[in-house]
Amino acid sequence: MDDHPLTTGTTRASRLLFNIILLIITVPIVVGYIWILISTFSKRTYGLIPVDDAGNFGGLTLKNWSFLWQDPNIWQVTFNSFVLAVGLTISVVTVSALAGYALSRIGFTGRRTFLGVTLILHAFPSVTLLISIYFVLRWISRIPIIGSDLPIIGGFGYNTLGGVILVMLALQLPLGIWLMKGFFDHISWDIERAALIDGASRFRVWWQILLPQIKPGIAALSIFSFISGWNEFLIPYTYMTQQDKSTIATYLNSLLSDTAPVNYSQVAAVGLFQLIPVIIFFIFTQEYLLSIFAGGTKGSS
C-alpha cells in the first residue's frame, strides 16, 4: 500500500507544499538578519544595498562597531548581563528540577493546590508587580551583608544584580517547574524503585539517575532562562539605577532618543553584539534541544 504510485505522489506533494510554506515563513526572517549584518558595516543602507552619503554603492565602515574600543562601559554592561543570565539560568534550572521532581514523585498534602497556584502565578504579567516588588527589594536592602554588600552581584536588594536575579527567578519558576515536572512524569518508576531498593537516597536518585535522562529538558529550560536574562530590559531598567550596574539591553535603549537623530546602523551593531552569546549558547545546547521529544520519554515503560 505504501508503494502505490498515488500514495507516493500525494506524499511528495505534501512535502513540497510543506517546504514551500516553510520557505515563505523563513525568508523574511533570514532577510532581516542579513539586513542587520549589512547595516552594521555600512554608513546607511538602501534596502539590502550599502550606500555612502551620496547614495552610491559603498559606504562600508567599521565606525558602527567603535563602541567596542571607544566606550569602556560596554564591557561592564556586558559582564553584568552575563552574570544576570548565568545566575538566572543556574537558579531556575536548580530550583525547577528539585521542585519538579518533588511534585512528580512525592505525594504530599496540597500538591495539586501548589500546581494550580504556580500556573496562576505564571499568568500575572511582571508589569503589574513592579511597585510591590520595589518595596520588597527596598526592605531586603536594609538586611546586613546580603542586602547590598555581596561581591559581583552586589546583594539581593534594590539596585543590585542579585535583586534583579531574585525577581526574575520568581517570575520564571512557574514555567520551569511545570516543564521539569512534565519530564520527570515520563520517566519510568522502575529505575527509581530499583535504585531506592539498593539503598540510594532520594537526592542521589535525582542527581545520578533521573537528571541525566532529562538533559533535553534541562537544555531547553537553560536556553530559555539564559535568553530571558540576557535580553531582559524592564526588570533591570526598573530596579538598577546606576549606569555601571545596567545591562546591555538598557545600554541599547540609551542609544534611542526622541529628541536626537538615531544612528540605526550603530543600534544594529549593538544588537548583533548582544545576539552573539545567545548563538554560542544555542550551538552548544542544540544537540539536546533537537532530541527534546525523545529525551522526555527515555527510560519510560
C-alpha positions in Angstrom: 0.0 0.0 0.0 2.8 2.4 0.9 4.5 1.9 -2.5 1.3 2.7 -4.5 2.1 5.5 -7.1 -0.9 7.6 -5.9 0.1 7.4 -2.3 3.7 8.2 -3.2 2.7 11.2 -5.3 0.4 12.5 -2.5 3.3 12.2 0.0 5.7 14.1 -2.3 3.1 16.8 -3.0 2.5 17.2 0.8 6.2 17.5 1.4 6.7 20.0 -1.4 3.8 22.1 -0.1 5.2 22.0 3.5 8.6 23.1 2.2 7.2 25.9 0.2 5.2 27.2 3.3 8.3 26.8 5.5 10.3 28.8 2.9 7.8 31.6 2.7 7.8 31.9 6.5 11.6 31.7 6.8 12.6 34.1 4.1 11.5 37.4 5.8 13.4 36.3 9.0 16.6 35.5 7.1 16.4 38.7 5.1 16.0 40.6 8.4 19.2 39.1 9.8 21.0 39.7 6.5 20.0 43.4 6.7 21.2 43.7 10.3 24.6 42.2 9.3 25.0 44.5 6.3 23.8 47.5 8.2 26.4 47.1 10.9 29.2 47.6 8.4 27.5 50.4 6.4 27.0 54.1 6.8 23.5 53.5 5.7 21.5 51.1 3.5 19.0 51.3 0.7 17.2 48.0 1.3 20.0 45.4 1.4 22.4 47.6 -0.5 25.0 49.6 1.4 25.4 53.2 0.2 27.5 56.2 1.0 26.4 59.7 1.9 25.8 60.5 -1.8 23.6 57.4 -2.3 26.1 55.5 -4.3 27.0 51.8 -3.7 29.6 51.5 -0.9 30.0 53.4 2.3 31.4 50.4 4.2 32.8 51.3 7.6 33.8 49.9 11.0 32.6 53.1 12.7 29.4 51.4 13.9 31.5 49.0 15.9 33.6 51.7 17.5 31.7 51.3 20.8 33.8 48.2 21.4 37.0 50.2 21.9 35.8 53.7 22.5 33.2 53.1 25.1 34.6 51.1 28.1 31.1 51.0 29.7 30.1 48.4 27.1 32.3 45.7 28.7 30.9 46.5 32.1 27.3 46.2 31.0 28.2 43.0 29.0 29.6 41.5 32.1 26.5 42.5 34.1 24.3 40.9 31.5 26.4 37.7 31.6 26.3 37.5 35.4 22.5 38.1 35.2 21.9 35.4 32.5 24.1 32.8 34.1 22.9 33.4 37.6 19.3 33.2 36.4 19.9 30.1 34.4 21.6 28.2 37.3 18.9 29.3 39.8 15.9 28.5 37.6 17.2 25.1 36.5 18.3 24.0 40.0 15.1 25.1 41.8 12.8 23.9 39.0 14.5 20.5 38.8 14.2 20.0 42.6 10.6 21.2 42.7 9.6 19.3 39.5 10.9 16.1 41.0 9.1 16.5 44.3 5.8 17.3 42.5 6.2 14.4 40.1 7.4 11.7 42.5 6.4 12.6 46.1 2.8 12.7 47.3 2.2 15.3 49.9 -0.7 17.4 51.2 -1.5 20.4 49.0 0.3 19.1 45.9 -2.5 19.8 43.5 -3.1 23.2 45.0 0.5 24.1 44.7 0.5 23.1 41.0 -2.6 25.2 40.4 -1.1 28.3 42.2 2.1 28.1 40.2 0.1 28.1 37.0 -1.9 31.1 38.1 1.2 33.0 39.1 2.6 32.4 35.6 -0.4 34.3 34.2 0.5 37.5 36.0 2.5 39.9 33.8 5.6 41.3 35.6 4.5 44.9 35.0 1.6 44.5 37.4 4.0 43.6 40.2 6.6 46.3 39.7 5.6 48.6 42.6 5.1 45.8 45.2 8.5 44.2 44.1 10.2 47.6 44.6 9.1 47.8 48.3 10.3 44.2 48.8 13.7 44.9 47.3 14.0 48.1 49.4 13.3 46.1 52.5 15.9 43.5 51.6 18.4 46.3 51.1 18.3 47.0 54.8 19.4 43.5 55.7 23.2 43.5 56.5 25.6 41.9 54.0 23.0 40.1 51.8 21.2 43.3 51.2 23.8 45.2 49.2 27.3 44.0 50.3 27.9 40.8 48.3 30.7 40.6 45.7 29.9 40.5 42.0 26.1 40.5 42.3 26.1 43.3 44.9 23.4 41.7 47.1 19.7 40.8 46.8 18.2 44.2 47.4 17.3 47.3 45.3 19.9 48.5 42.7 21.8 45.2 42.7 22.3 42.4 40.2 21.3 39.9 42.8 18.0 41.6 43.4 17.2 41.5 39.6 18.1 37.8 39.5 15.9 37.2 42.5 12.9 38.9 40.9 13.4 37.2 37.5 13.8 33.8 39.3 10.4 34.2 40.9 8.8 35.1 37.5 10.5 32.2 35.7 9.9 29.5 38.2 6.2 28.6 37.4 7.1 27.7 33.8 10.3 26.0 34.8 8.6 23.8 37.5 5.8 22.7 35.1 8.4 21.9 32.4 10.6 19.8 34.7 7.6 18.0 36.2 6.5 17.0 32.7 9.9 15.4 32.0 10.0 13.6 35.3 6.5 12.3 34.7 7.7 10.5 31.6 10.5 8.6 33.3 9.7 5.0 34.4 9.3 4.4 38.1 11.1 1.0 37.7 14.6 2.6 37.5 13.9 4.8 40.6 12.4 1.9 42.6 15.4 -0.3 41.8 17.8 2.5 43.0 15.9 3.1 46.2 15.8 -0.6 47.0 19.6 -0.8 46.5 19.9 1.9 49.2 20.3 5.1 47.2 18.9 8.2 48.8 16.3 10.4 47.1 18.9 13.0 46.3 21.3 10.5 44.8 18.5 9.1 42.6 17.6 12.6 41.5 21.2 13.6 40.8 22.8 10.5 39.3 19.8 8.6 37.7 17.0 11.0 36.8 18.7 14.2 35.8 20.9 12.5 33.1 17.7 11.2 31.5 16.1 14.7 31.1 19.1 16.5 29.6 16.9 17.8 26.7 14.5 19.4 29.2 17.4 20.9 31.2 18.9 22.3 27.9 15.5 23.8 26.9 14.9 25.4 30.2 18.6 26.6 30.3 18.4 28.3 26.9 15.0 29.9 27.7 16.3 31.2 31.0 19.6 32.4 29.5 17.9 34.3 26.7 15.4 35.8 29.2 18.2 37.0 31.5 20.4 38.2 28.7 17.7 40.2 26.8 15.6 41.3 29.8 15.0 45.1 29.8 12.1 46.0 32.0 13.3 44.5 35.3 17.0 45.8 35.1 15.8 49.2 33.9 13.3 49.5 36.8 15.4 48.2 39.7 19.0 49.2 38.8 19.5 53.0 38.5 23.3 53.3 38.3 24.9 53.2 34.8 27.7 50.8 35.9 25.1 48.3 37.1 23.0 48.4 33.9 22.8 45.6 31.3 23.3 45.5 27.6 19.6 45.8 27.0 19.3 49.1 28.9 22.6 50.2 27.1 20.9 49.6 23.8 17.9 51.5 24.9 20.1 54.5 25.7 21.1 54.7 22.0 17.5 55.5 21.1 16.3 59.1 21.7 13.1 61.1 20.9 15.0 64.4 20.5 18.2 63.4 18.7 18.8 61.6 15.4 19.3 57.8 15.9 22.2 56.0 14.2 20.3 52.8 13.4 23.4 51.2 12.0 25.1 51.5 15.4 21.9 50.2 17.0 22.1 47.2 14.7 25.7 46.7 15.6 25.0 46.7 19.3 22.0 44.4 18.7 24.2 41.9 16.8 26.8 42.1 19.5 24.1 41.2 22.0 23.0 38.3 19.9 26.4 36.6 19.7 26.4 34.9 23.2 22.9 33.6 22.6 24.0 32.0 19.3 27.1 30.5 21.0 24.9 29.1 23.9 22.4 27.6 21.4 25.2 25.9 19.4 26.4 24.0 22.5 22.8 23.0 23.5 21.2 22.3 20.2 22.0 18.6 20.3 19.9 18.2 23.4 17.2 20.6 22.1 16.8 18.6 18.9 16.2 15.4 20.9 13.8 17.0 23.3 10.8 14.8 22.4 12.9 11.6 22.8 14.6 12.8 26.0 11.3 13.3 27.9 10.4 9.6 27.5 13.8 8.0 27.8 13.6 5.0 30.1 9.8 5.0 30.2 7.8 1.9 30.0 
